[in-house]
Amino acid sequence: MKNIITKSYRDSIQSKETFFKQNFQLIIRSAQIIADAFKADKKLLICGNGGSAAIASHMAIDFW
């Protein structure tokens, strides 16, 4: 059981690291676009359906 949990944990970390490395510039650019929009007193629209709606709602609060 410990091996399964450890493998899952390591796989999760590796997946996140790979994603971050592959998408670093896009993440930075997205953050800059959002920041620029807020500075210009514009909106960020976040939406979802079903469970994704709950995630979108939570995300909107994080930006508030």
PyMOL Python script that loads the backbone (N, CA, C, O; Angstrom):
from pymol import cmd

cmd.read_pdbstr("""\
ATOM      1  N   MET A   1       0.826  -1.201   0.000  1.00  0.00           N
ATOM      2  CA  MET A   1       0.000   0.000   0.000  1.00  0.00           C
ATOM      3  C   MET A   1       0.867   1.260   0.000  1.00  0.00           C
ATOM      4  O   MET A   1       0.579   2.223  -0.711  1.00  0.00           O
ATOM      5  N   LYS A   2       1.932   1.241   0.808  1.00  0.00           N
ATOM      6  CA  LYS A   2       2.811   2.399   0.873  1.00  0.00           C
ATOM      7  C   LYS A   2       3.417   2.699  -0.498  1.00  0.00           C
ATOM      8  O   LYS A   2       3.553   3.866  -0.867  1.00  0.00           O
ATOM      9  N   ASN A   3       3.780   1.664  -1.256  1.00  0.00           N
ATOM     10  CA  ASN A   3       4.369   1.855  -2.586  1.00  0.00           C
ATOM     11  C   ASN A   3       3.387   2.508  -3.552  1.00  0.00           C
ATOM     12  O   ASN A   3       3.777   3.353  -4.358  1.00  0.00           O
ATOM     13  N   ILE A   4       2.133   2.125  -3.477  1.00  0.00           N
ATOM     14  CA  ILE A   4       1.106   2.705  -4.344  1.00  0.00           C
ATOM     15  C   ILE A   4       0.936   4.192  -4.042  1.00  0.00           C
ATOM     16  O   ILE A   4       0.851   5.015  -4.954  1.00  0.00           O
ATOM     17  N   ILE A   5       0.886   4.526  -2.759  1.00  0.00           N
ATOM     18  CA  ILE A   5       0.717   5.926  -2.360  1.00  0.00           C
ATOM     19  C   ILE A   5       1.941   6.742  -2.764  1.00  0.00           C
ATOM     20  O   ILE A   5       1.812   7.847  -3.291  1.00  0.00           O
ATOM     21  N   THR A   6       3.121   6.193  -2.516  1.00  0.00           N
ATOM     22  CA  THR A   6       4.358   6.882  -2.871  1.00  0.00           C
ATOM     23  C   THR A   6       4.453   7.103  -4.373  1.00  0.00           C
ATOM     24  O   THR A   6       4.828   8.191  -4.810  1.00  0.00           O
ATOM     25  N   LYS A   7       4.122   6.091  -5.173  1.00  0.00           N
ATOM     26  CA  LYS A   7       4.159   6.221  -6.627  1.00  0.00           C
ATOM     27  C   LYS A   7       3.164   7.276  -7.097  1.00  0.00           C
ATOM     28  O   LYS A   7       3.483   8.097  -7.958  1.00  0.00           O
ATOM     29  N   SER A   8       1.971   7.255  -6.538  1.00  0.00           N
ATOM     30  CA  SER A   8       0.950   8.233  -6.908  1.00  0.00           C
ATOM     31  C   SER A   8       1.426   9.651  -6.590  1.00  0.00           C
ATOM     32  O   SER A   8       1.246  10.567  -7.393  1.00  0.00           O
ATOM     33  N   TYR A   9       2.024   9.821  -5.436  1.00  0.00           N
ATOM     34  CA  TYR A   9       2.544  11.121  -5.009  1.00  0.00           C
ATOM     35  C   TYR A   9       3.641  11.596  -5.965  1.00  0.00           C
ATOM     36  O   TYR A   9       3.624  12.744  -6.411  1.00  0.00           O
ATOM     37  N   ARG A  10       4.578  10.728  -6.272  1.00  0.00           N
ATOM     38  CA  ARG A  10       5.682  11.092  -7.165  1.00  0.00           C
ATOM     39  C   ARG A  10       5.190  11.376  -8.580  1.00  0.00           C
ATOM     40  O   ARG A  10       5.654  12.314  -9.228  1.00  0.00           O
ATOM     41  N   ASP A  11       4.255  10.568  -9.053  1.00  0.00           N
ATOM     42  CA  ASP A  11       3.683  10.793 -10.391  1.00  0.00           C
ATOM     43  C   ASP A  11       2.979  12.150 -10.461  1.00  0.00           C
ATOM     44  O   ASP A  11       3.079  12.861 -11.461  1.00  0.00           O
ATOM     45  N   SER A  12       2.270  12.496  -9.394  1.00  0.00           N
ATOM     46  CA  SER A  12       1.561  13.773  -9.345  1.00  0.00           C
ATOM     47  C   SER A  12       2.540  14.934  -9.404  1.00  0.00           C
ATOM     48  O   SER A  12       2.329  15.897 -10.142  1.00  0.00           O
ATOM     49  N   ILE A  13       3.602  14.844  -8.633  1.00  0.00           N
ATOM     50  CA  ILE A  13       4.621  15.899  -8.636  1.00  0.00           C
ATOM     51  C   ILE A  13       5.265  16.009 -10.011  1.00  0.00           C
ATOM     52  O   ILE A  13       5.437  17.110 -10.535  1.00  0.00           O
ATOM     53  N   GLN A  14       5.619  14.877 -10.592  1.00  0.00           N
ATOM     54  CA  GLN A  14       6.258  14.883 -11.908  1.00  0.00           C
ATOM     55  C   GLN A  14       5.340  15.499 -12.964  1.00  0.00           C
ATOM     56  O   GLN A  14       5.790  16.271 -13.811  1.00  0.00           O
ATOM     57  N   SER A  15       4.071  15.159 -12.908  1.00  0.00           N
ATOM     58  CA  SER A  15       3.111  15.702 -13.861  1.00  0.00           C
ATOM     59  C   SER A  15       3.022  17.222 -13.748  1.00  0.00           C
ATOM     60  O   SER A  15       3.007  17.926 -14.757  1.00  0.00           O
ATOM     61  N   LYS A  16       2.964  17.718 -12.519  1.00  0.00           N
ATOM     62  CA  LYS A  16       2.883  19.164 -12.302  1.00  0.00           C
ATOM     63  C   LYS A  16       4.159  19.864 -12.755  1.00  0.00           C
ATOM     64  O   LYS A  16       4.097  20.925 -13.375  1.00  0.00           O
ATOM     65  N   GLU A  17       5.316  19.278 -12.449  1.00  0.00           N
ATOM     66  CA  GLU A  17       6.581  19.871 -12.872  1.00  0.00           C
ATOM     67  C   GLU A  17       6.695  19.918 -14.395  1.00  0.00           C
ATOM     68  O   GLU A  17       7.138  20.918 -14.960  1.00  0.00           O
ATOM     69  N   THR A  18       6.297  18.843 -15.046  1.00  0.00           N
ATOM     70  CA  THR A  18       6.340  18.795 -16.510  1.00  0.00           C
ATOM     71  C   THR A  18       5.425  19.856 -17.106  1.00  0.00           C
ATOM     72  O   THR A  18       5.816  20.585 -18.018  1.00  0.00           O
ATOM     73  N   PHE A  19       4.207  19.937 -16.584  1.00  0.00           N
ATOM     74  CA  PHE A  19       3.262  20.946 -17.075  1.00  0.00           C
ATOM     75  C   PHE A  19       3.833  22.346 -16.917  1.00  0.00           C
ATOM     76  O   PHE A  19       3.779  23.154 -17.844  1.00  0.00           O
ATOM     77  N   PHE A  20       4.384  22.633 -15.734  1.00  0.00           N
ATOM     78  CA  PHE A  20       4.914  23.962 -15.455  1.00  0.00           C
ATOM     79  C   PHE A  20       6.072  24.297 -16.393  1.00  0.00           C
ATOM     80  O   PHE A  20       6.139  25.403 -16.928  1.00  0.00           O
ATOM     81  N   LYS A  21       6.970  23.356 -16.589  1.00  0.00           N
ATOM     82  CA  LYS A  21       8.112  23.590 -17.478  1.00  0.00           C
ATOM     83  C   LYS A  21       7.662  23.827 -18.912  1.00  0.00           C
ATOM     84  O   LYS A  21       8.194  24.703 -19.594  1.00  0.00           O
ATOM     85  N   GLN A  22       6.684  23.051 -19.373  1.00  0.00           N
ATOM     86  CA  GLN A  22       6.226  23.163 -20.758  1.00  0.00           C
ATOM     87  C   GLN A  22       5.384  24.411 -21.000  1.00  0.00           C
ATOM     88  O   GLN A  22       5.299  24.892 -22.129  1.00  0.00           O
ATOM     89  N   ASN A  23       4.767  24.932 -19.955  1.00  0.00           N
ATOM     90  CA  ASN A  23       3.812  26.028 -20.128  1.00  0.00           C
ATOM     91  C   ASN A  23       4.187  27.298 -19.372  1.00  0.00           C
ATOM     92  O   ASN A  23       3.357  28.194 -19.216  1.00  0.00           O
ATOM     93  N   PHE A  24       5.413  27.381 -18.909  1.00  0.00           N
ATOM     94  CA  PHE A  24       5.833  28.513 -18.082  1.00  0.00           C
ATOM     95  C   PHE A  24       5.544  29.862 -18.742  1.00  0.00           C
ATOM     96  O   PHE A  24       4.962  30.747 -18.116  1.00  0.00           O
ATOM     97  N   GLN A  25       5.945  30.016 -19.988  1.00  0.00           N
ATOM     98  CA  GLN A  25       5.748  31.301 -20.673  1.00  0.00           C
ATOM     99  C   GLN A  25       4.263  31.632 -20.833  1.00  0.00           C
ATOM    100  O   GLN A  25       3.872  32.792 -20.707  1.00  0.00           O
ATOM    101  N   LEU A  26       3.436  30.626 -21.109  1.00  0.00           N
ATOM    102  CA  LEU A  26       1.995  30.858 -21.230  1.00  0.00           C
ATOM    103  C   LEU A  26       1.375  31.248 -19.892  1.00  0.00           C
ATOM    104  O   LEU A  26       0.476  32.086 -19.844  1.00  0.00           O
ATOM    105  N   ILE A  27       1.846  30.651 -18.821  1.00  0.00           N
ATOM    106  CA  ILE A  27       1.353  30.977 -17.480  1.00  0.00           C
ATOM    107  C   ILE A  27       1.685  32.429 -17.147  1.00  0.00           C
ATOM    108  O   ILE A  27       0.834  33.177 -16.668  1.00  0.00           O
ATOM    109  N   ILE A  28       2.937  32.818 -17.407  1.00  0.00           N
ATOM    110  CA  ILE A  28       3.360  34.200 -17.149  1.00  0.00           C
ATOM    111  C   ILE A  28       2.549  35.170 -18.001  1.00  0.00           C
ATOM    112  O   ILE A  28       2.084  36.194 -17.500  1.00  0.00           O
ATOM    113  N   ARG A  29       2.379  34.859 -19.272  1.00  0.00           N
ATOM    114  CA  ARG A  29       1.620  35.738 -20.183  1.00  0.00           C
ATOM    115  C   ARG A  29       0.159  35.850 -19.745  1.00  0.00           C
ATOM    116  O   ARG A  29      -0.416  36.938 -19.768  1.00  0.00           O
ATOM    117  N   SER A  30      -0.432  34.743 -19.352  1.00  0.00           N
ATOM    118  CA  SER A  30      -1.826  34.762 -18.884  1.00  0.00           C
ATOM    119  C   SER A  30      -1.975  35.640 -17.649  1.00  0.00           C
ATOM    120  O   SER A  30      -2.915  36.428 -17.548  1.00  0.00           O
ATOM    121  N   ALA A  31      -1.051  35.500 -16.720  1.00  0.00           N
ATOM    122  CA  ALA A  31      -1.094  36.323 -15.508  1.00  0.00           C
ATOM    123  C   ALA A  31      -0.965  37.800 -15.856  1.00  0.00           C
ATOM    124  O   ALA A  31      -1.634  38.643 -15.258  1.00  0.00           O
ATOM    125  N   GLN A  32      -0.110  38.112 -16.818  1.00  0.00           N
ATOM    126  CA  GLN A  32       0.077  39.508 -17.221  1.00  0.00           C
ATOM    127  C   GLN A  32      -1.189  40.069 -17.881  1.00  0.00           C
ATOM    128  O   GLN A  32      -1.571  41.212 -17.629  1.00  0.00           O
ATOM    129  N   ILE A  33      -1.825  39.267 -18.714  1.00  0.00           N
ATOM    130  CA  ILE A  33      -3.069  39.705 -19.361  1.00  0.00           C
ATOM    131  C   ILE A  33      -4.153  39.980 -18.320  1.00  0.00           C
ATOM    132  O   ILE A  33      -4.859  40.984 -18.405  1.00  0.00           O
ATOM    133  N   ILE A  34      -4.281  39.094 -17.348  1.00  0.00           N
ATOM    134  CA  ILE A  34      -5.282  39.266 -16.292  1.00  0.00           C
ATOM    135  C   ILE A  34      -4.964  40.515 -15.469  1.00  0.00           C
ATOM    136  O   ILE A  34      -5.853  41.316 -15.182  1.00  0.00           O
ATOM    137  N   ALA A  35      -3.699  40.676 -15.093  1.00  0.00           N
ATOM    138  CA  ALA A  35      -3.300  41.853 -14.305  1.00  0.00           C
ATOM    139  C   ALA A  35      -3.565  43.136 -15.079  1.00  0.00           C
ATOM    140  O   ALA A  35      -4.075  44.106 -14.519  1.00  0.00           O
ATOM    141  N   ASP A  36      -3.223  43.147 -16.354  1.00  0.00           N
ATOM    142  CA  ASP A  36      -3.466  44.327 -17.186  1.00  0.00           C
ATOM    143  C   ASP A  36      -4.954  44.649 -17.281  1.00  0.00           C
ATOM    144  O   ASP A  36      -5.347  45.815 -17.248  1.00  0.00           O
ATOM    145  N   ALA A  37      -5.770  43.623 -17.397  1.00  0.00           N
ATOM    146  CA  ALA A  37      -7.227  43.830 -17.467  1.00  0.00           C
ATOM    147  C   ALA A  37      -7.739  44.457 -16.177  1.00  0.00           C
ATOM    148  O   ALA A  37      -8.537  45.393 -16.216  1.00  0.00           O
ATOM    149  N   PHE A  38      -7.285  43.948 -15.037  1.00  0.00           N
ATOM    150  CA  PHE A  38      -7.723  44.509 -13.763  1.00  0.00           C
ATOM    151  C   PHE A  38      -7.251  45.959 -13.607  1.00  0.00           C
ATOM    152  O   PHE A  38      -7.991  46.805 -13.102  1.00  0.00           O
ATOM    153  N   LYS A  39      -6.038  46.237 -14.033  1.00  0.00           N
ATOM    154  CA  LYS A  39      -5.516  47.607 -13.956  1.00  0.00           C
ATOM    155  C   LYS A  39      -6.330  48.557 -14.829  1.00  0.00           C
ATOM    156  O   LYS A  39      -6.460  49.739 -14.510  1.00  0.00           O
ATOM    157  N   ALA A  40      -6.876  48.044 -15.925  1.00  0.00           N
ATOM    158  CA  ALA A  40      -7.692  48.851 -16.838  1.00  0.00           C
ATOM    159  C   ALA A  40      -9.160  48.827 -16.424  1.00  0.00           C
ATOM    160  O   ALA A  40     -10.030  49.245 -17.189  1.00  0.00           O
ATOM    161  N   ASP A  41      -9.434  48.341 -15.219  1.00  0.00           N
ATOM    162  CA  ASP A  41     -10.801  48.269 -14.680  1.00  0.00           C
ATOM    163  C   ASP A  41     -11.727  47.435 -15.563  1.00  0.00           C
ATOM    164  O   ASP A  41     -12.901  47.763 -15.736  1.00  0.00           O
ATOM    165  N   LYS A  42     -11.180  46.353 -16.117  1.00  0.00           N
ATOM    166  CA  LYS A  42     -11.973  45.434 -16.933  1.00  0.00           C
ATOM    167  C   LYS A  42     -12.288  44.178 -16.136  1.00  0.00           C
ATOM    168  O   LYS A  42     -11.799  44.000 -15.021  1.00  0.00           O
ATOM    169  N   LYS A  43     -13.104  43.314 -16.713  1.00  0.00           N
ATOM    170  CA  LYS A  43     -13.574  42.114 -16.034  1.00  0.00           C
ATOM    171  C   LYS A  43     -12.825  40.870 -16.491  1.00  0.00           C
ATOM    172  O   LYS A  43     -12.275  40.813 -17.591  1.00  0.00           O
ATOM    173  N   LEU A  44     -12.823  39.884 -15.613  1.00  0.00           N
ATOM    174  CA  LEU A  44     -12.380  38.541 -15.949  1.00  0.00           C
ATOM    175  C   LEU A  44     -13.599  37.652 -15.782  1.00  0.00           C
ATOM    176  O   LEU A  44     -14.120  37.513 -14.675  1.00  0.00           O
ATOM    177  N   LEU A  45     -14.056  37.051 -16.869  1.00  0.00           N
ATOM    178  CA  LEU A  45     -15.221  36.176 -16.811  1.00  0.00           C
ATOM    179  C   LEU A  45     -14.752  34.738 -16.658  1.00  0.00           C
ATOM    180  O   LEU A  45     -13.932  34.255 -17.440  1.00  0.00           O
ATOM    181  N   ILE A  46     -15.276  34.062 -15.651  1.00  0.00           N
ATOM    182  CA  ILE A  46     -14.916  32.679 -15.364  1.00  0.00           C
ATOM    183  C   ILE A  46     -16.216  31.878 -15.323  1.00  0.00           C
ATOM    184  O   ILE A  46     -17.157  32.256 -14.626  1.00  0.00           O
ATOM    185  N   CYS A  47     -16.269  30.780 -16.063  1.00  0.00           N
ATOM    186  CA  CYS A  47     -17.512  30.011 -16.089  1.00  0.00           C
ATOM    187  C   CYS A  47     -17.219  28.518 -16.071  1.00  0.00           C
ATOM    188  O   CYS A  47     -16.100  28.076 -16.332  1.00  0.00           O
ATOM    189  N   GLY A  48     -18.254  27.761 -15.756  1.00  0.00           N
ATOM    190  CA  GLY A  48     -18.141  26.320 -15.750  1.00  0.00           C
ATOM    191  C   GLY A  48     -19.527  25.706 -15.725  1.00  0.00           C
ATOM    192  O   GLY A  48     -20.526  26.403 -15.545  1.00  0.00           O
ATOM    193  N   ASN A  49     -19.576  24.406 -15.906  1.00  0.00           N
ATOM    194  CA  ASN A  49     -20.835  23.671 -15.933  1.00  0.00           C
ATOM    195  C   ASN A  49     -20.717  22.517 -14.937  1.00  0.00           C
ATOM    196  O   ASN A  49     -19.725  21.788 -14.937  1.00  0.00           O
ATOM    197  N   GLY A  50     -21.731  22.358 -14.093  1.00  0.00           N
ATOM    198  CA  GLY A  50     -21.692  21.280 -13.113  1.00  0.00           C
ATOM    199  C   GLY A  50     -20.614  21.536 -12.073  1.00  0.00           C
ATOM    200  O   GLY A  50     -20.553  22.612 -11.478  1.00  0.00           O
ATOM    201  N   GLY A  51     -19.761  20.535 -11.859  1.00  0.00           N
ATOM    202  CA  GLY A  51     -18.684  20.675 -10.888  1.00  0.00           C
ATOM    203  C   GLY A  51     -17.724  21.786 -11.248  1.00  0.00           C
ATOM    204  O   GLY A  51     -17.149  22.429 -10.370  1.00  0.00           O
ATOM    205  N   SER A  52     -17.549  22.012 -12.540  1.00  0.00           N
ATOM    206  CA  SER A  52     -16.669  23.087 -12.985  1.00  0.00           C
ATOM    207  C   SER A  52     -17.224  24.458 -12.608  1.00  0.00           C
ATOM    208  O   SER A  52     -16.457  25.407 -12.446  1.00  0.00           O
ATOM    209  N   ALA A  53     -18.533  24.577 -12.468  1.00  0.00           N
ATOM    210  CA  ALA A  53     -19.136  25.843 -12.042  1.00  0.00           C
ATOM    211  C   ALA A  53     -18.718  26.164 -10.607  1.00  0.00           C
ATOM    212  O   ALA A  53     -18.458  27.320 -10.273  1.00  0.00           O
ATOM    213  N   ALA A  54     -18.656  25.144  -9.773  1.00  0.00           N
ATOM    214  CA  ALA A  54     -18.216  25.349  -8.392  1.00  0.00           C
ATOM    215  C   ALA A  54     -16.752  25.778  -8.360  1.00  0.00           C
ATOM    216  O   ALA A  54     -16.375  26.654  -7.581  1.00  0.00           O
ATOM    217  N   ILE A  55     -15.938  25.169  -9.197  1.00  0.00           N
ATOM    218  CA  ILE A  55     -14.526  25.543  -9.277  1.00  0.00           C
ATOM    219  C   ILE A  55     -14.397  26.979  -9.790  1.00  0.00           C
ATOM    220  O   ILE A  55     -13.592  27.755  -9.276  1.00  0.00           O
ATOM    221  N   ALA A  56     -15.184  27.325 -10.795  1.00  0.00           N
ATOM    222  CA  ALA A  56     -15.156  28.680 -11.345  1.00  0.00           C
ATOM    223  C   ALA A  56     -15.572  29.702 -10.295  1.00  0.00           C
ATOM    224  O   ALA A  56     -14.976  30.775 -10.190  1.00  0.00           O
ATOM    225  N   SER A  57     -16.591  29.365  -9.522  1.00  0.00           N
ATOM    226  CA  SER A  57     -17.060  30.254  -8.462  1.00  0.00           C
ATOM    227  C   SER A  57     -15.968  30.468  -7.420  1.00  0.00           C
ATOM    228  O   SER A  57     -15.722  31.595  -6.988  1.00  0.00           O
ATOM    229  N   HIS A  58     -15.329  29.401  -7.029  1.00  0.00           N
ATOM    230  CA  HIS A  58     -14.240  29.494  -6.054  1.00  0.00           C
ATOM    231  C   HIS A  58     -13.093  30.333  -6.620  1.00  0.00           C
ATOM    232  O   HIS A  58     -12.518  31.167  -5.921  1.00  0.00           O
ATOM    233  N   MET A  59     -12.773  30.104  -7.883  1.00  0.00           N
ATOM    234  CA  MET A  59     -11.697  30.844  -8.532  1.00  0.00           C
ATOM    235  C   MET A  59     -12.010  32.343  -8.580  1.00  0.00           C
ATOM    236  O   MET A  59     -11.131  33.177  -8.364  1.00  0.00           O
ATOM    237  N   ALA A  60     -13.259  32.667  -8.864  1.00  0.00           N
ATOM    238  CA  ALA A  60     -13.671  34.075  -8.918  1.00  0.00           C
ATOM    239  C   ALA A  60     -13.458  34.750  -7.562  1.00  0.00           C
ATOM    240  O   ALA A  60     -13.031  35.903  -7.498  1.00  0.00           O
ATOM    241  N   ILE A  61     -13.750  34.042  -6.500  1.00  0.00           N
ATOM    242  CA  ILE A  61     -13.541  34.585  -5.149  1.00  0.00           C
ATOM    243  C   ILE A  61     -12.056  34.813  -4.906  1.00  0.00           C
ATOM    244  O   ILE A  61     -11.678  35.794  -4.265  1.00  0.00           O
ATOM    245  N   ASP A  62     -11.207  33.915  -5.413  1.00  0.00           N
ATOM    246  CA  ASP A  62      -9.761  34.079  -5.239  1.00  0.00           C
ATOM    247  C   ASP A  62      -9.251  35.354  -5.904  1.00  0.00           C
ATOM    248  O   ASP A  62      -8.275  35.944  -5.441  1.00  0.00           O
ATOM    249  N   PHE A  63      -9.895  35.778  -6.973  1.00  0.00           N
ATOM    250  CA  PHE A  63      -9.479  36.999  -7.664  1.00  0.00           C
ATOM    251  C   PHE A  63     -10.061  38.246  -7.043  1.00  0.00           C
ATOM    252  O   PHE A  63      -9.604  39.354  -7.325  1.00  0.00           O
ATOM    253  N   TRP A  64     -11.062  38.082  -6.202  1.00  0.00           N
ATOM    254  CA  TRP A  64     -11.762  39.234  -5.653  1.00  0.00           C
ATOM    255  C   TRP A  64     -10.933  39.973  -4.720  1.00  0.00           C
ATOM    256  O   TRP A  64     -11.376  40.979  -4.164  1.00  0.00           O
TER     257      TRP A  64
END
""", "prot")
cmd.dss("prot")
cmd.show_as("cartoon", "prot")
cmd.util.cbc("prot")
cmd.orient("prot")
